[in-house]
Amino acid sequence: MNRSFFSWVGLSAIVLWSSANTQPACAGTPSGKFASYPVPQASPHGIVYFNAGPLKGVWFTNSTLDAKSGVVEFSRKIGKTTFHATPTAAALAGSINFFPGKDSLWFTETKANKIARIDSSKKVTEYAIPTAGSKPFDIQHGPDGSMWFTESGVGKIGKIDSDGKITEYTVGAVNDAPTSLMEQDGAIWFTEVGSSRIGRLTTSGEVKHFSTGSGRLTGDITNSNDGALWAPTTTSVVRLKTDGTMNEFPLPGVVNTGAIFGNDNGVYIGAIKADGQGAILSVSDTGQVHEYNLPRKHLLPTAMAIDPDGGFFMTVSSSRPGQSVSTIWRLQLPATKQK
């Protein structure tokens, strides 16, 4: 899960809000092809494709509260996984990402209150976050050579440099719950699920906030090729341009959303419908929706990673207690450009 503003909080009155007047086109016929890959890990969560170097390939985190917490190399062609445990047991490994041009992967450890790195030798190193109970969740590369991460439990965003030095920025109240983030226009943009806002943080620490209306954000955020920021709510998706203009596109039949990933002129969104049908929705910048339904019901795509063959790998969560999520899914898309 591929981002002149005003300086005070609560800008719904001055943002160009158009949700009431924006209607999507009819949903298209599903045309993607899904494949499933059972894995021995109990709880795949974050997922990423690294395209170069000794770590090249698909990696995912196993987000558990036992000795199986860690990161996993995954080869779909031979059906093999290689597990790398977190040095801290029960760390609850979360989001995973990379910095372009560097031979390492970084991931969050939500329960352990740490950021971890796996280097080219496949050694895992942990770095403690100064603020206790920070609950690090998402991690992304930033505009300054550092990795940036959300501290969802304390209203902060942190950054960590290649030497492991961590700097923290307060971006709101504890209950604002900054969740996911994305670099765009030299700044960090982030969702706040506790207050239904999108925030913007500069590398010097300046913070601005934009209300996304009455709908509850579900957490993820991405950008598209036109530079707009997109974030899903439970039943819609909002699109925020860097000039403050905002649109909201309803997602017919959807009751919850998960991962979001930018493409050429819009986004792909993980969603689940009222009847339990899970899907990937393609939404254009004009609100046109196409659906790609998962073969099995009650599965919500929660993280996605594009691969070089024109498809998405994804992890899923279950809307039914006890249903297995020990599976990596892949959607082969029609010929199109993704980001």
C-alpha positions in Angstrom: 0.0 0.0 0.0 1.9 2.4 -3.8 1.0 11.2 -2.5 -0.6 26.9 -1.0 -2.2 24.8 2.1 -3.8 26.5 5.1 -2.2 26.3 8.5 -5.0 25.8 10.9 -7.1 22.8 11.8 -10.7 22.1 10.6 -10.8 23.4 7.0 -14.0 21.8 5.9 -15.6 25.3 5.4 -13.0 26.5 2.9 -12.2 23.3 1.1 -14.0 22.9 -2.2 -16.2 19.9 -1.1 -18.1 18.2 -3.8 -19.3 14.8 -2.4 -23.0 15.6 -2.9 -22.6 16.3 -6.6 -20.1 13.7 -7.6 -21.6 10.4 -8.8 -19.6 7.4 -10.1 -20.3 5.7 -13.4 -21.8 2.2 -13.3 -19.5 -0.5 -12.0 -17.7 -2.4 -14.8 -17.6 -6.2 -15.4 -14.9 -8.0 -13.4 -12.1 -9.0 -15.8 -9.1 -9.6 -13.6 -7.7 -13.1 -12.8 -7.0 -14.1 -9.2 -4.6 -16.7 -8.0 -4.1 -17.9 -4.4 -0.9 -19.1 -2.7 -1.2 -20.8 0.7 1.7 -20.0 3.1 2.6 -21.5 6.4 2.6 -18.1 8.2 -0.6 -17.5 10.2 -1.1 -13.7 9.6 0.5 -12.1 6.5 0.0 -8.3 6.8 2.4 -5.8 5.1 3.6 -6.8 1.6 6.1 -5.3 -0.8 8.0 -6.1 -4.1 11.6 -5.1 -4.1 12.9 -4.9 -7.7 16.7 -5.1 -7.4 19.7 -6.3 -5.4 20.1 -9.3 -3.0 16.6 -8.7 -1.5 14.8 -8.7 -4.9 11.4 -10.3 -4.8 8.2 -10.3 -2.8 8.3 -9.9 1.0 5.6 -9.9 3.6 5.4 -9.5 7.4 3.9 -12.1 9.6 2.0 -10.0 12.2 1.7 -12.2 15.2 2.2 -12.1 19.0 4.4 -15.1 19.2 7.8 -16.4 18.0 6.5 -16.4 14.4 6.5 -12.6 14.2 8.9 -11.6 11.4 9.4 -11.0 7.7 9.1 -13.6 5.0 10.6 -14.0 1.5 8.0 -15.4 -0.9 8.5 -17.0 -4.2 5.2 -17.8 -6.0 6.9 -19.7 -8.8 8.2 -22.4 -6.6 5.8 -21.9 -3.7 8.6 -21.3 -1.2 8.7 -19.1 1.9 11.8 -18.2 4.0 11.1 -16.8 7.4 13.2 -14.3 9.3 12.1 -13.8 12.9 12.1 -10.4 14.7 14.8 -10.3 17.5 12.0 -9.3 19.9 9.5 -12.1 20.2 5.8 -11.2 19.7 6.8 -7.9 18.0 3.6 -7.8 15.8 5.5 -7.0 12.6 3.4 -4.5 10.5 4.0 -2.4 7.4 7.1 -3.1 5.3 8.7 -0.9 2.6 12.0 0.1 1.0 14.0 3.2 0.1 14.8 3.3 -3.7 18.4 2.6 -4.4 19.2 1.1 -1.0 19.7 -2.6 -0.3 17.4 -2.9 2.8 13.8 -3.3 3.8 12.3 -1.5 6.8 9.2 -2.5 8.8 7.3 -1.6 11.9 7.0 -3.6 15.1 3.7 -2.4 16.6 3.8 -4.3 19.9 7.6 -4.0 20.4 7.5 -0.2 19.9 10.4 -0.5 17.4 11.4 0.0 13.8 13.3 -2.9 12.2 15.6 -3.2 9.1 16.6 -6.3 7.2 19.8 -5.7 5.3 21.3 -7.3 2.2 22.8 -10.1 4.3 19.3 -10.7 5.6 20.1 -9.7 9.2 17.3 -8.0 11.1 18.2 -5.0 13.3 15.8 -3.2 15.6 15.7 0.4 16.7 13.6 1.5 19.8 11.3 4.4 19.4 11.8 7.0 22.1 8.1 7.5 22.9 6.6 4.6 24.8 3.4 3.0 23.5 3.7 4.7 20.1 2.2 1.8 18.2 4.1 2.3 14.9 2.0 1.2 12.0 2.9 2.3 8.5 6.3 3.1 7.1 7.3 4.7 3.8 10.4 6.4 2.2 10.4 10.2 2.4 11.9 13.1 0.4 15.0 13.4 2.6 16.7 10.0 2.4 14.9 8.8 5.6 12.1 6.3 6.3 9.0 7.9 7.8 6.5 6.1 10.0 3.2 6.7 11.8 3.0 6.5 15.6 -0.7 5.7 15.8 -0.9 5.5 19.6 0.6 8.9 20.5 -0.4 11.4 17.7 3.1 11.5 16.2 5.1 10.8 13.0 8.6 9.6 13.2 11.5 9.4 10.8 14.6 7.1 11.0 17.8 7.6 9.0 20.2 5.0 7.7 22.1 5.1 11.0 19.0 4.3 13.0 18.6 7.8 14.5 14.9 8.5 15.1 13.3 12.0 15.1 9.6 12.4 16.2 7.1 15.1 15.3 3.8 15.7 17.1 1.1 16.1 14.4 -2.1 16.0 16.5 -3.8 14.7 19.6 -3.3 11.2 20.8 -6.8 10.2 19.7 -6.3 11.5 16.2 -4.5 8.2 15.5 -2.2 8.9 12.5 -2.3 5.7 10.5 -0.8 5.6 7.0 1.5 8.0 5.2 2.8 8.9 1.7 5.5 11.3 0.4 4.2 13.9 -2.1 5.5 17.3 -3.2 8.5 17.1 -0.8 6.3 16.6 2.2 4.6 13.7 4.2 0.9 13.3 3.9 -1.0 11.1 6.4 -4.4 9.9 7.4 -5.9 10.4 10.9 -8.6 7.8 11.4 -9.5 9.3 14.8 -10.5 12.7 13.4 -11.2 11.9 9.7 -8.5 14.3 8.5 -5.6 14.2 6.0 -2.5 15.9 7.3 0.6 17.3 5.7 4.0 17.4 7.5 7.0 19.1 6.1 10.5 17.9 6.8 11.0 20.9 9.1 8.0 19.9 11.2 5.2 22.2 10.0 1.8 20.5 10.1 -1.5 21.3 8.3 -4.7 19.4 8.4 -7.6 18.9 6.0 -11.0 17.6 6.9 -12.4 14.8 4.8 -16.0 15.2 5.8 -18.3 13.0 7.8 -17.2 9.6 6.5 -14.8 7.6 8.6 -11.4 7.1 7.1 -10.2 3.5 7.2 -6.6 4.4 7.3 -4.7 3.9 4.0 -3.5 6.7 1.7 -1.8 6.8 -1.8 -1.2 9.2 -4.6 -1.9 9.0 -8.4 0.1 10.2 -11.4 -1.6 13.6 -11.3 -0.3 14.3 -7.8 -3.6 14.0 -6.0 -3.8 12.2 -2.6 -6.5 9.5 -2.2 -7.8 7.9 1.0 -10.7 5.5 1.4 -13.6 5.8 3.9 -15.9 2.9 4.8 -18.2 3.5 1.8 -16.3 6.0 -0.5 -13.0 7.4 -1.5 -11.8 11.0 -1.2 -9.4 12.7 -3.6 -7.4 15.7 -2.3 -5.5 17.9 -4.7 -2.5 19.9 -3.4 -4.4 23.1 -3.9 -7.0 22.0 -1.3 -9.7 20.9 -3.7 -11.4 17.8 -2.6 -13.8 15.3 -4.2 -15.5 12.3 -2.8 -16.6 9.3 -4.9 -19.2 6.8 -3.4 -18.4 3.1 -3.7 -21.8 1.4 -4.3 -22.6 -1.6 -2.1 -19.3 -1.3 -0.2 -19.4 -1.5 3.6 -15.6 -1.4 4.4 -12.3 -0.6 2.6 -8.7 -1.7 3.1 -5.6 -1.1 0.9 -5.3 1.6 -1.7 -2.8 1.9 -4.5 -2.3 4.6 -7.1 -2.5 4.0 -10.9 -2.3 6.2 -14.0 -5.5 8.2 -13.5 -7.0 6.9 -10.3 -6.6 4.2 -7.7 -7.2 0.5 -6.8 -9.0 -0.1 -3.5 -9.5 -3.2 -1.5 -13.2 -3.4 -0.5 -15.8 -5.7 1.0 -19.5 -5.5 0.2 -22.7 -5.9 2.3 -23.1 -9.5 1.1 -19.5 -10.4 2.2 -18.0 -10.2 -1.3 -14.4 -9.0 -1.3 -13.0 -7.1 -4.2 -10.4 -4.8 -5.7 -12.1 -1.7 -7.1 -10.5 0.4 -9.8 -11.7 4.0 -9.4 -10.8 6.7 -12.0 -10.2 10.4 -11.3 -13.8 11.0 -12.6 -15.3 8.4 -10.3 -15.8 5.5 -12.7 -15.7 2.2 -10.9 -14.6 -1.3 -12.1 -14.7 -4.4 -9.9 -12.5 -7.4 -9.6 -14.2 -9.8 -7.2 -12.2 -12.3 -5.1 -13.1 -15.9 -5.7 -13.8 -16.4 -2.0 -16.2 -14.3 0.1 -15.5 -12.5 3.4 -11.9 -11.5 2.5 -10.8 -7.8 2.6 -7.5 -6.9 0.8 -5.5 -5.0 3.4 -2.1 -4.5 1.7 -1.0 -4.6 -2.0 2.3 -4.6 -3.9 2.7 -4.3 -7.6 4.8 -6.9 -9.4 6.7 -6.6 -12.7 4.3 -8.8 -14.6 1.4 -6.3 -14.4 -0.4 -7.6 -11.3 -0.9 -7.1 -7.6 0.2 -9.3 -4.7 -2.0 -8.8 -1.7 -2.6 -9.8 1.9 -6.1 -10.1 3.2 -8.1 -10.1 6.5 -11.2 -12.0 7.2 -14.6 -10.6 8.2 -15.4 -13.9 9.7 -13.8 -15.0 13.0 -11.7 -18.1 12.6 -11.4 -18.0 8.8 -7.9 -18.6 7.6 -5.8 -15.7 6.2 -2.7 -17.8 5.6 -2.8 -17.0 2.0 -1.2 -14.6 -0.4 -3.4 -13.5 -3.3 -2.5 -12.1 -6.7 -4.6 -10.2 -9.2 -3.5 -10.2 -12.8 -4.9 -7.0 -14.3 -5.6 -6.1 -17.9 -2.9 -4.2 -19.7 -2.6 -0.9 -17.9 -0.2 1.3 -16.1 0.1 1.2 -12.3 2.0 3.2 -9.9 
